[in-house]
Amino acid sequence: VQLVESGGGSVQAGGSLRLSCAAYGRAVCISAMGWYRQAPGKERELVASIASGGSTNYAESVKGRLTISRDNAKNTLYLQMNSLKPEDTAVYYCSAHTLPVCGGTDYWGQGTQVTVSS
């Protein structure tokens, strides 16, 4: 499985961005997917996750502002980011977990930079 992110960039506080993550290869093996982020000097943290059935989970700091979704027909994961804050500045990574029958492995994208200025 290969994951390719796009949609990062620079925006002012209060603005919006939409991240996309396209899955290639054995996408049929993917179960849960998620977005993580890592700010300079900090550990990587979970932003949001979505199960194959569509149930979602969010970090408290992003609830009500960021929305995760997936289009299984297009093998694509999205993160709609609204009301962005400077503290949202980080490299955002897409992740995918495969089914046990496919190895139960975690895959990561290359990351996309999001910079929010005040």
C-alpha positions as CSV (number, residue, x, y, z in Angstrom):
1,V,0.0,0.0,0.0
2,Q,1.3,3.5,-0.9
3,L,-0.2,6.6,0.5
4,V,0.2,10.0,-1.3
5,E,-0.9,13.2,0.5
6,S,-1.8,16.5,-1.0
7,G,-3.4,19.8,-0.1
8,G,-1.1,21.2,2.5
9,G,0.0,24.9,2.4
10,S,0.0,28.2,4.2
11,V,-3.1,29.9,5.5
12,Q,-3.9,32.7,7.9
13,A,-5.6,31.9,11.2
14,G,-9.3,31.3,10.7
15,G,-8.8,29.9,7.2
16,S,-9.4,26.5,5.7
17,L,-7.5,23.8,4.0
18,R,-8.5,20.3,2.7
19,L,-6.0,17.5,2.8
20,S,-6.3,14.4,0.6
21,C,-4.6,11.0,0.8
22,A,-4.8,8.6,-2.1
23,A,-4.1,5.0,-1.5
24,Y,-2.5,2.8,-4.2
25,G,-1.6,-0.8,-4.3
26,R,-3.5,-3.3,-2.1
27,A,-6.1,-0.7,-1.1
28,V,-8.7,-3.5,-0.7
29,C,-6.7,-4.5,2.4
30,I,-7.2,-1.2,4.2
31,S,-9.4,-1.1,7.3
32,A,-9.0,2.0,9.5
33,M,-7.3,5.2,8.3
34,G,-6.2,8.3,10.1
35,W,-4.5,11.6,10.1
36,Y,-1.6,12.3,12.4
37,R,0.5,15.5,12.8
38,Q,3.9,16.3,14.2
39,A,4.9,19.9,15.1
40,P,8.6,20.9,15.6
41,G,10.0,19.5,18.8
42,K,6.8,17.5,19.6
43,E,5.8,13.9,19.2
44,R,3.5,12.7,16.5
45,E,-0.1,12.8,17.6
46,L,-3.4,11.4,16.3
47,V,-5.6,14.1,14.8
48,A,-8.6,11.9,13.6
49,S,-9.3,8.4,12.6
50,I,-12.1,6.7,10.6
51,A,-13.0,3.0,10.5
52,S,-14.0,1.2,7.4
53,G,-17.6,1.5,8.4
54,G,-17.3,5.2,8.8
55,S,-17.2,5.7,12.6
56,T,-14.8,8.6,13.5
57,N,-12.6,9.6,16.4
58,Y,-11.1,13.1,17.0
59,A,-8.5,14.6,19.2
60,E,-10.1,17.0,21.7
61,S,-8.1,20.0,20.3
62,V,-9.7,19.6,16.8
63,K,-13.3,18.6,17.5
64,G,-15.7,20.9,15.7
65,R,-13.1,22.3,13.4
66,L,-11.6,19.4,11.5
67,T,-13.6,16.7,9.8
68,I,-12.3,13.3,8.5
69,S,-14.0,11.4,5.7
70,R,-13.2,8.7,3.2
71,D,-14.3,7.7,-0.2
72,N,-13.8,4.0,-0.4
73,A,-14.7,3.9,-4.2
74,K,-11.8,6.3,-4.8
75,N,-9.5,4.9,-2.1
76,T,-9.1,8.4,-0.8
77,L,-9.0,9.9,2.7
78,Y,-9.8,13.5,3.4
79,L,-9.3,16.0,6.2
80,Q,-11.4,19.2,6.0
81,M,-9.7,21.8,8.2
82,N,-11.7,24.9,9.2
83,S,-11.1,27.7,11.7
84,L,-7.4,26.9,11.6
85,K,-5.2,28.1,14.5
86,P,-1.5,28.7,14.6
87,E,-1.2,25.7,16.9
88,D,-2.4,23.5,14.0
89,T,0.9,24.2,12.3
90,A,2.6,20.8,11.7
91,V,3.5,18.1,9.2
92,Y,0.3,16.1,8.6
93,Y,0.6,12.4,7.9
94,C,-1.9,10.0,6.5
95,S,-2.0,6.4,7.9
96,A,-3.7,3.2,6.9
97,H,-4.0,-0.1,8.8
98,T,-4.5,-3.3,6.9
99,L,-6.8,-6.2,7.7
100,P,-5.2,-9.1,9.7
101,V,-5.6,-11.3,6.6
102,C,-3.3,-8.8,4.8
103,G,-0.8,-8.7,7.5
104,G,-2.2,-6.1,9.9
105,T,0.4,-3.6,8.9
106,D,0.5,0.2,9.4
107,Y,1.4,2.3,6.4
108,W,2.3,6.0,6.3
109,G,2.3,8.8,3.7
110,Q,5.3,11.1,3.2
111,G,3.6,14.0,5.0
112,T,2.4,17.4,3.9
113,Q,3.2,20.7,5.7
114,V,0.4,22.9,7.1
115,T,1.4,26.3,8.3
116,V,-1.1,28.6,10.0
117,S,0.0,32.2,10.6
118,S,-1.5,34.6,13.1
